């Protein structure tokens, strides 16, 4: 690694994660907040309102934010 590579790597922000859980299978996953923001924007543009749903990677059901 060069000095400039190390300097640039230290400037990269870490993702803020939100815990999501599928109520049926119980799988919990951390989802980056920017992904939830992107999906919320898509929902808003298509006229959907309410909480953003992420697909569970285990059973493909909807995951919801853990509060």
Helices and strands as residue ranges (DSSP letters): H 3-10, E 17-21, E 28-32, H 33-45, E 54-55, E 62-65
